[in-house]
Amino acid sequence: MSEHFHVNTPLLESINMSKLVGTTVYLKMENSQPSGSFKIRGIGHLCQQLAAQSKGVVCSSGGNAGMAAAYTARKMGVPATIIVPSSSPQLVVQRLQDQGATVKIIGKVWDDANAEALRLAESDGLTYVPPFDHPLLWQGHSSMITEVAACLGPGVKPGAVLLSVGGGGLLCGVVQGMKEAGWTDVPVVAMETAGADCLNAAVKAGRVVTLDDITSEAKCLGAKTVCRQAFQYSQSSQPAIISELVTDQQALHAVKTFLDEERVLVEMACGAALAAVYSGLITRLQNEGRLQSDLRPLVVIVCGGSSINMEQLAELTRKLQR
Ligand code: PLV
């Protein structure tokens, strides 16, 4: 049996992005993971630890955590049930079924689907696989920073790490990896879209808050409440967490620019992180003195995502054109 389910992903230099921000920009290509996103790192690890003897796993997801759980379960020979909200596009339901999972569509947003997953785990004796709030997930995700550090070489630190925040699992894993690599003086730019901004709302309120609704099209960032550990990290300065928002239009524009320039199609959840570069946010943070003006190389976590194809891209363009 294999040691783990994820692969060591490439760290690529983006010429276009580097030109735009005036420092080298490295892309950590998590889109090329089996199951289409970074989620396989944490979920693969969690399932290995918790689901080896399981009669089945159940995962609540906007899509990508479910893809990772379905993939892992299939490899482990365990049945998988994935609960998604009605906001998840049909194309991801199809992809989950293609992975061999049973898919249930419950509620409007992820939080509704999660309540059902917890209920089913209890009633049917299934192993509950959370999409972002578990130490085993963070430990699994942290391996991506170990890989980046090995690639950059000993003693080389980036100027900042850019990533997207949904429920905060990616943030927790990346921060854990950064602490292990000794990068506590490297800021993290934590990106969300307006309307899926549970971390930003918590940072503004000074406490964990629950959003009324998810109004962004970046459905895979659509958890109403950020996990406690992610909020706690946001209150610390080692590393500093810079929480910022972009609009859906900016995230979509980033998805399209990335497709044109890097020839890679990612979903809106990933577009939020890419938009930090394309929308000029990095330059603004430099002007505000929140990032250094002579910035060391940037690392962008290209988290990926399966909820996208050409048809969905056209649909998002129609919806967001106003
Ligand atoms: N998506 C979760 C949570 O959704 C899911 O169930 O798939 N980028 C991509 C492509 C993602 O799919 C996600 C999370 C994130 C970024 C953010 O990661 P997180 O939730 O660990 O902050 C509601």
Residues whose N, C-alpha, C, O or C-beta is under 5 A from the ligand:
A	BS01	PLV	S37 S60 S61 G62 G63 N64 A65 G66 W110 P131 F132 S164 V165 G166 G167 G168 G169 L170 L171 K219 C220 L221 G222 A223 A269 C270 C303 G304 G305
